[in-house]
Amino acid sequence: MAEIRRIVDLYDLYGSYKRVARELGISRNTVKKYVFRVKEVQNGRADEILPKDRKIVQRRRVLTEAVRQKIHGHLESNRELPRKQRLTAILVH
């Protein structure tokens, strides 16, 4: 939190994302992100500067029988191809 306060203080002093980034040795985008978040909290549009929980929800992949048969068909035809033209595990996935 002290780092964020320092970023905001330097931004208030210099008024430039680029100058603050150069001074601290961090990305301009990082400076912009934290200055924006602090202003959002001050204006009452956000509750916290740093969110407590960052949850990334990924959909579960469904492997139906039709997809399974298609993959097996590709693997069977893959055996007949020359070695350099075969599908790798990454390409099949």
CYANA upper distance limits for C-alpha pairs under 8 A (distance plus 0.5 A):
  1 MET  CA      5 ARG  CA      6.83
  2 ALA  CA      6 ARG  CA      6.68
  3 GLU  CA      7 ILE  CA      6.71
  4 ILE  CA      8 VAL  CA      6.75
  4 ILE  CA     34 TYR  CA      7.01
  5 ARG  CA      9 ASP  CA      6.55
  6 ARG  CA     10 LEU  CA      6.57
  7 ILE  CA     11 TYR  CA      6.64
  7 ILE  CA     20 VAL  CA      7.45
  7 ILE  CA     31 VAL  CA      6.98
  7 ILE  CA     34 TYR  CA      8.05
  7 ILE  CA     35 VAL  CA      7.86
  8 VAL  CA     12 ASP  CA      6.64
  8 VAL  CA     31 VAL  CA      8.50
  8 VAL  CA     34 TYR  CA      7.95
  8 VAL  CA     35 VAL  CA      6.18
  8 VAL  CA     38 VAL  CA      8.31
  9 ASP  CA     13 LEU  CA      6.71
 10 LEU  CA     14 TYR  CA      6.47
 10 LEU  CA     15 GLY  CA      8.24
 10 LEU  CA     20 VAL  CA      6.57
 11 TYR  CA     15 GLY  CA      5.42
 11 TYR  CA     16 SER  CA      6.51
 11 TYR  CA     17 TYR  CA      7.08
 11 TYR  CA     20 VAL  CA      6.63
 11 TYR  CA     35 VAL  CA      8.16
 14 TYR  CA     19 ARG  CA      7.48
 14 TYR  CA     20 VAL  CA      7.69
 16 SER  CA     20 VAL  CA      6.87
 17 TYR  CA     21 ALA  CA      6.56
 17 TYR  CA     28 ARG  CA      6.16
 17 TYR  CA     31 VAL  CA      6.50
 17 TYR  CA     32 LYS  CA      6.76
 18 LYS  CA     22 ARG  CA      6.64
 18 LYS  CA     28 ARG  CA      6.11
 19 ARG  CA     23 GLU  CA      6.57
 20 VAL  CA     24 LEU  CA      6.65
 20 VAL  CA     28 ARG  CA      8.26
 20 VAL  CA     31 VAL  CA      7.67
 21 ALA  CA     25 GLY  CA      6.05
 21 ALA  CA     26 ILE  CA      5.45
 21 ALA  CA     27 SER  CA      6.10
 21 ALA  CA     28 ARG  CA      5.71
 21 ALA  CA     31 VAL  CA      6.89
 22 ARG  CA     26 ILE  CA      7.29
 26 ILE  CA     30 THR  CA      7.40
 26 ILE  CA     31 VAL  CA      8.04
 27 SER  CA     31 VAL  CA      7.11
 28 ARG  CA     32 LYS  CA      6.66
 29 ASN  CA     33 LYS  CA      6.49
 30 THR  CA     34 TYR  CA      6.83
 31 VAL  CA     35 VAL  CA      6.63
 32 LYS  CA     36 PHE  CA      6.44
 33 LYS  CA     37 ARG  CA      6.67
 34 TYR  CA     38 VAL  CA      6.62
 34 TYR  CA     49 ILE  CA      8.10
 35 VAL  CA     39 LYS  CA      6.76
 36 PHE  CA     40 GLU  CA      6.66
 37 ARG  CA     41 VAL  CA      6.82
 37 ARG  CA     46 ALA  CA      8.24
 37 ARG  CA     49 ILE  CA      5.99
 38 VAL  CA     42 GLN  CA      6.74
 38 VAL  CA     49 ILE  CA      6.37
 39 LYS  CA     43 ASN  CA      6.59
 40 GLU  CA     44 GLY  CA      6.70
 40 GLU  CA     45 ARG  CA      5.75
 40 GLU  CA     46 ALA  CA      5.96
 41 VAL  CA     45 ARG  CA      6.45
 41 VAL  CA     46 ALA  CA      5.26
 41 VAL  CA     47 ASP  CA      6.36
 41 VAL  CA     48 GLU  CA      6.78
 41 VAL  CA     49 ILE  CA      7.04
 63 LEU  CA     67 VAL  CA      6.62
 63 LEU  CA     68 ARG  CA      7.01
 64 THR  CA     68 ARG  CA      6.70
 65 GLU  CA     69 GLN  CA      6.61
 66 ALA  CA     70 LYS  CA      6.75
 67 VAL  CA     71 ILE  CA      6.73
 68 ARG  CA     72 HIS  CA      6.76
 69 GLN  CA     73 GLY  CA      6.55
 70 LYS  CA     74 HIS  CA      6.81
 71 ILE  CA     75 LEU  CA      6.74
 71 ILE  CA     92 VAL  CA      7.84
 72 HIS  CA     76 GLU  CA      6.62
 73 GLY  CA     77 SER  CA      6.77
 74 HIS  CA     78 ASN  CA      6.35
 75 LEU  CA     79 ARG  CA      7.13
 75 LEU  CA     87 LEU  CA      8.40
 76 GLU  CA     80 GLU  CA      8.04
 77 SER  CA     81 LEU  CA      7.60
 78 ASN  CA     86 ARG  CA      6.05
 78 ASN  CA     87 LEU  CA      7.05
 79 ARG  CA     86 ARG  CA      7.91
 81 LEU  CA     85 GLN  CA      6.59
 81 LEU  CA     86 ARG  CA      6.38
 82 PRO  CA     86 ARG  CA      7.01
 87 LEU  CA     91 LEU  CA      6.47
 87 LEU  CA     92 VAL  CA      7.05
 88 THR  CA     92 VAL  CA      6.86
 89 ALA  CA     93 HIS  CA      6.62
